[in-house]
Amino acid sequence: MQSLSTVIVFIDRIHEGVAILSAEDGSATVQAPAAWLPAGAHAGDVLSISLSVDAEATKARRQETQSLMDSLGDNV
């Protein structure tokens, strides 16, 4: 995997299984399934989220997509 990018967010609220996460710098707000949150996380908690590109999984996904496109041929 490539290098990590880390984002700091706080849990604004959790409602009906959806967590609203706000970037610490106010640049973005996103919704995520509450099931993705660490156990015991609550509204107001600060989270550190690390993101990276999985090169092997990306390659496999692209191959799967290309195979599907090839099988569809001119039918798309």
Residue pairs with C-beta under 8 A, 6 or more apart in sequence:
1 52
1 53
1 54
1 55
2 52
2 53
2 55
3 52
4 50
4 51
4 52
5 50
5 51
5 52
6 48
6 49
6 50
6 51
7 23
7 48
7 49
7 51
8 23
8 24
8 46
8 47
8 48
8 49
9 21
9 22
9 23
9 24
9 30
9 46
9 47
9 49
10 21
10 22
10 24
10 44
10 45
10 46
10 47
11 19
11 20
11 21
11 37
11 41
11 42
11 43
11 44
11 45
11 46
11 47
12 20
12 21
12 22
12 29
12 43
13 19
13 20
13 43
14 20
14 34
14 37
14 42
14 43
17 33
17 34
17 35
18 31
18 32
18 33
18 34
19 31
19 32
19 33
19 34
19 36
19 37
19 41
20 29
20 30
20 31
21 29
21 30
21 31
21 32
21 47
22 28
22 29
23 29
24 46
37 47
38 47
41 47
69 76
